[in-house]
Every structure is written in C-alpha cells, then in structure tokens.
Amino acid sequence: MIFLDILLNDGYGFDILDSLENHPRIIFTTTYNEYAIKGFKYNGFDYLLKPN
C-alpha cells in the first residue's frame, strides 16, 4: 500500500505510478481535489483531502 501525494517537489505522484509495472493499493493524500478523477483512473483505493 502506498500513501501518495499528487504534487511532489520534483514532479507528480502520477509519474511514480507510471514507472511501476504493477500498481499496489494507492491512497492519494493531497490538498488538490481536481485530481480525484485522475487518481481513480489509476485505481486509487481512496482519495483523502488534506486541509490547506
């Protein structure tokens, strides 16, 4: 299981997922709700919004 933020210092969490052959269960933890649909396209298990 991976807890992953969307925006990282050097790119996007999606870039990490693109480099993996098999996706483990992913829980996105982020302040950006506009990426929720894309997160679920990556078979995200959950999408937790952090407070700003």
MDTraj code that builds the backbone (N, CA, C; nanometers):
import mdtraj as md
import numpy as np

residues = "MET ILE PHE LEU ASP ILE LEU LEU ASN ASP GLY TYR GLY PHE ASP ILE LEU ASP SER LEU GLU ASN HIS PRO ARG ILE ILE PHE THR THR THR TYR ASN GLU TYR ALA ILE LYS GLY PHE LYS TYR ASN GLY PHE ASP TYR LEU LEU LYS PRO ASN".split()
xyz = np.array([
    [0.0853, -0.1159, 0.0000],
    [0.0000, 0.0000, 0.0000],
    [0.0906, 0.1231, 0.0000],
    [0.0515, 0.2212, -0.0803],
    [0.1269, 0.3461, -0.0908],
    [0.0343, 0.4620, -0.0552],
    [0.0821, 0.5501, 0.0310],
    [0.0176, 0.6791, 0.0544],
    [0.0958, 0.7790, -0.0302],
    [0.0271, 0.8434, -0.1234],
    [0.0972, 0.9238, -0.2228],
    [0.0307, 1.0592, -0.2397],
    [0.1123, 1.1631, -0.2368],
    [0.0619, 1.2969, -0.2654],
    [0.0629, 1.3174, -0.4169],
    [-0.0170, 1.4099, -0.4648],
    [-0.0233, 1.4370, -0.6081],
    [0.0959, 1.5205, -0.6536],
    [0.1156, 1.6354, -0.5900],
    [0.2267, 1.7227, -0.6276],
    [0.3449, 1.6992, -0.5352],
    [0.4582, 1.6645, -0.5950],
    [0.5811, 1.6415, -0.5218],
    [0.6807, 1.7515, -0.5580],
    [0.7912, 1.7591, -0.4872],
    [0.8896, 1.8639, -0.5136],
    [0.9451, 1.8585, -0.6554],
    [0.9578, 1.7395, -0.7108],
    [1.0199, 1.7255, -0.8427],
    [0.9275, 1.6655, -0.9479],
    [0.7973, 1.6743, -0.9281],
    [0.7038, 1.6220, -1.0271],
    [0.5712, 1.5854, -0.9639],
    [0.5053, 1.4896, -1.0254],
    [0.3743, 1.4447, -0.9799],
    [0.3819, 1.3010, -0.9301],
    [0.2969, 1.2676, -0.8362],
    [0.2873, 1.1301, -0.7895],
    [0.2505, 1.0352, -0.9021],
    [0.1766, 1.0854, -0.9995],
    [0.1381, 1.0020, -1.1136],
    [0.2609, 0.9557, -1.1919],
    [0.3672, 1.0361, -1.1919],
    [0.4907, 0.9967, -1.2610],
    [0.5505, 0.8714, -1.1968],
    [0.5421, 0.8633, -1.0654],
    [0.5922, 0.7450, -0.9957],
    [0.5096, 0.6234, -1.0349],
    [0.3786, 0.6401, -1.0373],
    [0.2912, 0.5287, -1.0731],
    [0.3142, 0.4829, -1.2161],
    [0.3419, 0.5768, -1.3061],
    [0.3682, 0.5408, -1.4456],
    [0.4949, 0.4568, -1.4594],
    [0.5878, 0.4721, -1.3649],
    [0.7131, 0.3968, -1.3736],
    [0.7010, 0.2557, -1.3152],
    [0.5918, 0.2250, -1.2486],
    [0.5719, 0.0928, -1.1886],
    [0.4989, -0.0002, -1.2852],
    [0.5383, -0.1255, -1.2865],
    [0.4683, -0.2224, -1.3700],
    [0.3358, -0.2642, -1.3075],
    [0.3392, -0.2933, -1.1791],
    [0.2184, -0.3325, -1.1072],
    [0.1874, -0.2266, -1.0030],
    [0.0643, -0.1821, -1.0011],
    [0.0249, -0.0813, -0.9043],
    [-0.0241, -0.1477, -0.7764],
    [0.0392, -0.1164, -0.6639],
    [-0.0162, -0.1625, -0.5370],
    [-0.1398, -0.0791, -0.5035],
    [-0.2018, -0.1063, -0.3922],
    [-0.3138, -0.0215, -0.3498],
    [-0.2597, 0.1169, -0.3185],
    [-0.3284, 0.2170, -0.3691],
    [-0.2816, 0.3541, -0.3557],
    [-0.3879, 0.4359, -0.2848],
    [-0.3445, 0.5090, -0.1832],
    [-0.4305, 0.6073, -0.1193],
    [-0.3667, 0.7429, -0.1460],
    [-0.4356, 0.8233, -0.2227],
    [-0.3864, 0.9566, -0.2527],
    [-0.4185, 1.0483, -0.1346],
    [-0.3194, 1.1228, -0.0898],
    [-0.3388, 1.2205, 0.0174],
    [-0.2913, 1.3546, -0.0363],
    [-0.3832, 1.4474, -0.0552],
    [-0.3478, 1.5712, -0.1220],
    [-0.4454, 1.6827, -0.0862],
    [-0.4077, 1.8036, -0.1168],
    [-0.4981, 1.9177, -0.0997],
    [-0.5681, 1.9533, -0.2305],
    [-0.5387, 1.8800, -0.3356],
    [-0.5887, 1.9130, -0.4685],
    [-0.7028, 1.8201, -0.5094],
    [-0.8257, 1.8653, -0.4935],
    [-0.9401, 1.7802, -0.5278],
    [-0.9607, 1.7680, -0.6785],
    [-0.9011, 1.8556, -0.7573],
    [-0.9202, 1.8498, -0.9026],
    [-0.8515, 1.7295, -0.9668],
    [-0.7678, 1.6575, -0.8927],
    [-0.7012, 1.5388, -0.9457],
    [-0.7707, 1.4092, -0.9042],
    [-0.8832, 1.4180, -0.8375],
    [-0.9504, 1.2989, -0.7847],
    [-0.9891, 1.2014, -0.8957],
    [-1.0467, 1.2497, -1.0027],
    [-1.0888, 1.1602, -1.1110],
    [-0.9684, 1.0901, -1.1725],
    [-0.8611, 1.1648, -1.1940],
    [-0.7405, 1.1030, -1.2490],
    [-0.6852, 1.0002, -1.1509],
    [-0.6932, 1.0290, -1.0213],
    [-0.6463, 0.9337, -0.9208],
    [-0.7213, 0.8027, -0.9268],
    [-0.8513, 0.8091, -0.9467],
    [-0.9287, 0.6859, -0.9547],
    [-0.9057, 0.6134, -1.0865],
    [-0.8620, 0.6842, -1.1897],
    [-0.8242, 0.6167, -1.3144],
    [-0.6991, 0.5323, -1.2951],
    [-0.6195, 0.5672, -1.1942],
    [-0.5027, 0.4874, -1.1580],
    [-0.5407, 0.3805, -1.0559],
    [-0.6683, 0.3536, -1.0428],
    [-0.7203, 0.2543, -0.9487],
    [-0.6861, 0.2888, -0.8043],
    [-0.6923, 0.4180, -0.7743],
    [-0.6699, 0.4601, -0.6376],
    [-0.7733, 0.3979, -0.5446],
    [-0.7278, 0.3469, -0.4332],
    [-0.8156, 0.2833, -0.3359],
    [-0.8982, 0.3884, -0.2624],
    [-0.8370, 0.5034, -0.2373],
    [-0.9064, 0.6126, -0.1694],
    [-0.8370, 0.7431, -0.2041],
    [-0.9048, 0.8526, -0.1769],
    [-0.8540, 0.9854, -0.2077],
    [-0.8853, 1.0734, -0.0887],
    [-0.7844, 1.1017, -0.0074],
    [-0.8043, 1.1788, 0.1142],
    [-0.7600, 1.3234, 0.0913],
    [-0.8492, 1.4155, 0.1187],
    [-0.8159, 1.5563, 0.1047],
    [-0.7566, 1.6088, 0.2350],
    [-0.6383, 1.6687, 0.2248],
    [-0.5746, 1.7295, 0.3403],
    [-0.6231, 1.8744, 0.3505],
    [-0.6251, 1.9296, 0.4694],
    [-0.6617, 2.0711, 0.4820],
    [-0.5512, 2.1590, 0.4243],
    [-0.5890, 2.2744, 0.3752],
    [-0.4907, 2.3697, 0.3179],
    [-0.4022, 2.4274, 0.4237],
])
top = md.Topology()
chain = top.add_chain()
for i, resn in enumerate(residues, 1):
    res = top.add_residue(resn, chain, resSeq=i)
    for name in ("N", "CA", "C"):
        top.add_atom(name, md.element.get_by_symbol(name[0]), res)
traj = md.Trajectory(xyz[None], top)
